[in-house]
Amino acid sequence: MSFEDKTLVCKDCKQDFSFTSGEQEFYSERGFENEPARCRECRDVKKREREVMAGGTQRELFETSCHDCGKTTIIPFQPQYERPIYCRDCFFTQKLRLKKAQ
Protein backbone atom coordinates (compact mmCIF):
# COMPACT_ATOMS: atom_id res chain seq x y z
CA MET A 1 0.00 0.00 0.00
CA SER A 2 1.32 3.45 -0.91
CA PHE A 3 0.87 6.39 1.42
CA GLU A 4 1.11 10.13 0.74
CA ASP A 5 1.70 12.89 3.30
CA LYS A 6 -1.52 14.51 4.58
CA THR A 7 -2.13 17.80 6.32
CA LEU A 8 -4.43 17.51 9.33
CA VAL A 9 -5.72 20.10 11.83
CA CYS A 10 -5.00 19.61 15.54
CA LYS A 11 -8.18 19.52 17.62
CA ASP A 12 -6.46 21.29 20.54
CA CYS A 13 -4.32 24.09 19.06
CA LYS A 14 -6.12 24.23 15.66
CA GLN A 15 -2.78 24.35 13.82
CA ASP A 16 -2.05 22.33 10.67
CA PHE A 17 0.33 19.40 11.09
CA SER A 18 1.71 16.80 8.73
CA PHE A 19 0.68 13.14 8.94
CA THR A 20 3.62 11.76 6.98
CA SER A 21 3.58 8.67 4.81
CA GLY A 22 5.99 7.02 7.28
CA GLU A 23 3.62 7.71 10.19
CA GLN A 24 0.70 6.40 8.13
CA GLU A 25 2.63 3.22 7.43
CA PHE A 26 3.40 2.88 11.15
CA TYR A 27 -0.30 3.31 12.02
CA SER A 28 -1.27 0.75 9.38
CA GLU A 29 1.28 -1.81 10.64
CA ARG A 30 -0.08 -1.46 14.17
CA GLY A 31 -3.70 -1.79 13.03
CA PHE A 32 -4.67 1.76 14.08
CA GLU A 33 -7.78 2.78 12.18
CA ASN A 34 -8.07 6.46 13.18
CA GLU A 35 -5.78 9.28 12.11
CA PRO A 36 -4.21 11.34 14.90
CA ALA A 37 -6.43 14.17 16.15
CA ARG A 38 -3.61 16.15 17.78
CA CYS A 39 -0.23 17.42 16.60
CA ARG A 40 2.91 15.93 18.16
CA GLU A 41 3.32 18.80 20.64
CA CYS A 42 -0.30 18.58 21.88
CA ARG A 43 -0.07 14.77 22.12
CA ASP A 44 3.08 15.11 24.24
CA VAL A 45 1.37 17.66 26.53
CA LYS A 46 -1.68 15.41 26.88
CA LYS A 47 0.53 12.40 27.66
CA ARG A 48 2.45 14.31 30.36
CA GLU A 49 -0.86 15.47 31.89
CA ARG A 50 -2.09 11.86 32.07
CA GLU A 51 1.17 10.72 33.68
CA VAL A 52 0.94 13.43 36.35
CA MET A 53 -2.76 12.69 37.00
CA ALA A 54 -1.91 9.00 37.44
CA GLY A 55 0.68 9.87 40.07
CA GLY A 56 3.58 9.13 37.78
CA THR A 57 6.69 11.19 37.58
CA GLN A 58 7.47 13.34 34.62
CA ARG A 59 10.34 12.21 32.46
CA GLU A 60 13.20 14.56 31.88
CA LEU A 61 13.22 15.72 28.27
CA PHE A 62 16.25 16.89 26.30
CA GLU A 63 16.38 19.34 23.41
CA THR A 64 18.74 18.61 20.52
CA SER A 65 19.04 19.09 16.76
CA CYS A 66 18.09 16.53 14.12
CA HIS A 67 21.09 14.93 12.43
CA ASP A 68 19.47 15.17 8.95
CA CYS A 69 17.40 18.38 8.78
CA GLY A 70 18.78 20.37 11.74
CA LYS A 71 15.31 21.01 13.17
CA THR A 72 15.12 21.24 16.96
CA THR A 73 13.60 18.12 18.48
CA ILE A 74 12.85 16.94 22.01
CA ILE A 75 13.85 13.46 23.11
CA PRO A 76 13.24 11.48 26.33
CA PHE A 77 16.87 10.43 26.82
CA GLN A 78 20.26 12.09 27.26
CA PRO A 79 21.76 12.42 23.77
CA GLN A 80 25.11 10.80 23.11
CA TYR A 81 26.67 13.01 20.48
CA GLU A 82 28.56 10.22 18.72
CA ARG A 83 25.19 8.75 17.69
CA PRO A 84 22.82 10.58 15.31
CA ILE A 85 19.50 11.86 16.67
CA TYR A 86 16.58 12.36 14.27
CA CYS A 87 13.37 14.36 14.51
CA ARG A 88 10.17 12.35 14.18
CA ASP A 89 9.84 12.93 10.42
CA CYS A 90 13.47 12.04 9.65
CA PHE A 91 13.30 9.02 11.96
CA PHE A 92 10.38 7.57 9.98
CA THR A 93 12.18 8.37 6.71
CA GLN A 94 15.30 6.55 7.95
CA LYS A 95 13.20 3.61 9.13
CA LEU A 96 11.50 3.40 5.73
CA ARG A 97 14.88 3.50 3.92
CA LEU A 98 16.24 0.69 6.09
CA LYS A 99 13.13 -1.39 5.54
CA LYS A 100 13.34 -0.99 1.75
CA ALA A 101 17.04 -1.88 1.78
CA GLN A 102 16.35 -5.25 3.42
N, C-alpha and C positions, 0 to 999 in steps of 0.2 A: 504494500500500500504506500502511495506517495503522499507526503504531507507538504503543505505550503504555509509559510508564516501567516498569522492572522493578527489583526489589531482588535483588542477587546477593551472594554471600559470597566475600570475598577468600581465595584459597588460601594466602596467606602470613600475613596478620595475623588472619584469621578474622572480620574486621569486615564488617558489611553495607555495601554501597555501591550507588548508583543507576546503572543503565544507562539513561540518558534516551532518550526517543524521538528526539531529535536525533542522539545518538550511534549509535542503532540505524540511523537513516537513512544516516548517514555510512558505517557498516560495510556496509550493503546496497549503497550506490553503489560502493564499492570492491571488492565481491565477496567480502568476508570472510564465512566461513560459521560460525565459532565466536564465541561471546560471550567477552568478556574474563574471564580467570580471576583477575586481580588488580585491586585498587583503583588509582586514579590515583597515590597516594603510593607504593605498592609497585612499580608499573610504573616510576615515575621512578627509584626506588632501584635497581631491577634494570638499567635502562638505563645509569645512571651506572656501576654495577659492570662492565658489559660494556665500556663505553668505556675504563675504567681498565685492565681486563685486556687490551684490544687495544692498549694503549700510547698511547691517545688522551689528550688533555687534557680535564679537566673544564671545562664551561662555567660561567661565572659566572651565578648566578641572582639575581633581584631580587624582593623581596617588595613587593606593593602591594595596594590595595583595588579590588574590582570596582566599576565605574562604576554598574551597575544595582542589585546587591543589597548591596554593601558588604562582602562576605565577603573575607577575606584570600586572595590568590592569589599563586602564584610564577610568574614569567615569565622566559624566557631572554634578555631584552634590556633595556636601560636604558629605563625608562618616560619618555615625554615627556608632561608633565602637561597639555598642551593637547589631547591625543588621548585618547579614552576607552579604558580597559583593562577587559576582561571576564574573569570566571572561566570555566572550561570550560563549565559549564552555561549561563550567560548568553550566551557566545559562540555556542553551537549554537542557542540560541533566536533570537538576532539574525540568524544566518545563515539560519535557517528563515523568519523574517519577510521578509528581503530576497528570498529565493527565491520566496515566495508573491506578493510585490508585483510581480514581473517579469511 
